[in-house]
Amino acid sequence: MKVLLDYTKDLHFKASARNFKDLNVDEPVSFHGTDLGPSAVEYLLIGIGGCLGTTFIYCLRKNKIELEALKVIVEGELSHTGPKMFLKLVNIDVDLNFIPKEASSDKEINKCVKEFLEYCIITNSITKGLPINVNCKKEN
């Protein structure tokens, strides 16, 4: 799995993943960006919500439970921390609000509510301390 980000100007990038092209990554004006798209932190929050949502739906479908609606709300708290006061995410809260279709078993729903977190690749990678290797290379 690979994504590519091409720098355009200021703090704006055009990203691509698989066959999806021209995904904007930028910072808001208040962070010296041009506000042409979500920030990298917002994409991280989107990824967390998307992973948790799809994992929850997968579990429900496996147990033959259909949804009327599902809304995933992810809220990240940024704060300046440490001796150098670097800005970082210090907390993430996720709410999954769902409405099952009629005749859904509470027993099966509760099973998914308890178990789906084990299978979310993104949250498990983050909470277990995913190593990130960075290589910087000047090209001619």
VOGU-3710 file (C-alpha; in Angstrom, 3 decimals, decimal comma):
1> mkvlldytkd> 0,000/0,000/0,000  1,475/3,333/-1,063  0,346/6,960/-1,331  2,098/9,872/-3,033  2,039/13,548/-2,102  3,268/16,209/-4,520  4,025/19,652/-3,119  2,297/22,478/-5,001  2,849/25,727/-3,039  2,655/27,237/0,452
11> lhfkasarnf> 1,596/24,231/2,612  -0,577/22,601/-0,068  -0,045/19,097/-1,487  -1,891/17,025/-4,093  -2,095/13,441/-2,916  -2,954/10,220/-4,701  -3,853/6,783/-3,419  -4,614/3,827/-5,703  -6,708/5,347/-8,534  -7,774/8,417/-6,513
21> kdlnvdepvs> -5,959/11,519/-7,735  -5,778/15,154/-6,713  -6,718/14,762/-3,055  -5,981/18,105/-1,420  -3,925/18,253/1,764  -3,478/21,719/3,226  -3,556/23,663/6,454  -6,125/26,274/7,431  -5,168/29,933/7,059  -4,763/30,138/10,857
31> fhgtdlgpsa> -1,889/27,594/10,488  -0,328/29,515/7,555  -1,956/27,350/4,879  -4,327/28,248/2,048  -7,265/26,083/3,216  -7,558/24,125/-0,045  -8,341/20,853/1,735  -8,282/18,987/5,030  -5,065/19,036/7,021  -2,961/15,942/7,599
41> veylligigg> -4,325/15,774/11,166  -7,891/15,920/9,838  -7,087/13,088/7,400  -5,775/11,078/10,351  -9,077/11,654/12,183  -10,998/10,736/9,002  -8,944/7,545/8,771  -9,688/6,640/12,389  -13,417/7,233/11,913  -13,489/5,418/8,583
51> clgttfiycl> -11,673/2,393/9,967  -13,846/2,153/13,064  -17,025/2,684/11,033  -16,230/0,088/8,385  -15,045/-2,417/10,978  -18,272/-1,965/12,966  -20,401/-2,355/9,826  -18,431/-5,465/8,816  -19,152/-7,080/12,192  -22,838/-6,198/11,988
61> rknkieleal> -23,127/-7,583/8,445  -21,356/-10,776/9,498  -24,095/-11,171/12,093  -26,811/-10,339/9,518  -27,666/-6,985/11,110  -28,586/-4,160/8,762  -28,295/-0,494/9,611  -30,760/2,262/8,951  -28,059/4,859/9,685  -24,562/5,253/11,125
71> kvivegelsh> -22,808/8,508/11,952  -19,211/8,507/13,132  -18,008/11,647/14,902  -14,286/11,946/15,605  -12,978/14,819/17,664  -9,277/15,411/18,175  -7,897/17,694/20,840  -4,738/19,609/19,963  -2,518/21,060/22,675  0,961/22,486/23,069
81> tgpkmflklv> 2,880/20,020/25,227  6,329/19,238/26,543  9,266/21,524/27,265  9,325/22,836/23,677  5,520/23,249/23,617  5,076/21,323/20,367  1,526/21,098/19,082  0,219/17,527/19,158  -2,946/15,500/19,363  -3,468/14,756/23,042
91> nidvdlnfip> -6,865/13,066/22,909  -9,256/11,570/20,375  -12,919/10,879/21,121  -15,037/8,795/18,753  -18,819/8,471/18,842  -20,534/5,866/16,666  -24,250/6,650/16,626  -26,297/4,038/14,823  -29,862/3,011/14,119  -30,363/-0,682/13,322
101> keassdkein> -33,146/-1,788/11,028  -36,109/-3,514/12,628  -35,851/-7,021/14,092  -32,166/-6,688/14,999  -30,944/-8,780/17,892  -29,590/-6,736/20,816  -27,405/-9,718/21,728  -25,642/-9,696/18,342  -25,389/-5,890/18,289  -23,812/-5,879/21,756
111> kcvkefleyc> -21,353/-8,550/20,609  -20,187/-6,251/17,801  -20,061/-3,226/20,113  -17,715/-5,167/22,402  -15,544/-6,825/19,734  -15,157/-4,573/16,670  -12,359/-2,453/18,168  -10,011/-5,447/18,046  -10,140/-5,436/14,246  -9,609/-1,758/13,361
121> iitnsitkgl> -6,170/-1,652/11,734  -5,647/2,078/12,267  -6,578/2,380/15,935  -4,658/-0,784/16,790  -1,583/0,496/14,951  -1,717/3,853/16,748  -2,404/2,517/20,239  0,302/-0,140/19,960  2,964/2,375/18,909  3,443/2,027/15,158
131> pinvnckken> 7,087/2,628/14,175  7,533/5,216/11,417  10,803/5,271/9,465  11,619/8,556/7,737  14,345/8,956/5,095  15,239/12,392/3,688  17,200/12,456/0,447  18,331/15,461/-1,584  17,874/14,766/-5,296  19,780/16,453/-8,124
//
